[in-house]
Amino acid sequence: MENQKPQWTLNDDSILSLATHLHRHFRDLQSYYKIAKGNLLSQIEATSAPQQLHSLQQQLLEVEEKLTYFHVLNNSISTVDTILHTSKMITEFKQSSDFSTNS
């Protein structure tokens, strides 16, 4: 059985830049949902109508769930981004890139 090293196949982005872009994107989404949560909390404080309050609370639950997911994704890709930008990994992926263009 042949064991070939996997090669990055997306030509538009390197693994390093993809990790950086994902890190920024998840961080920005986390910030977006933090602001959305604050806005919903303000609306809940200002609302006395039971029907509207229930709707806002449901929206808040959805936003909190997404905020939790993006927090985990942001932290995870932050670790990936940091490790990929170490000198050993930069060298590893530069070699992989050189190999794939020479094949």
Beta strands, then each sheet from edge to edge (+ up, - down):
end
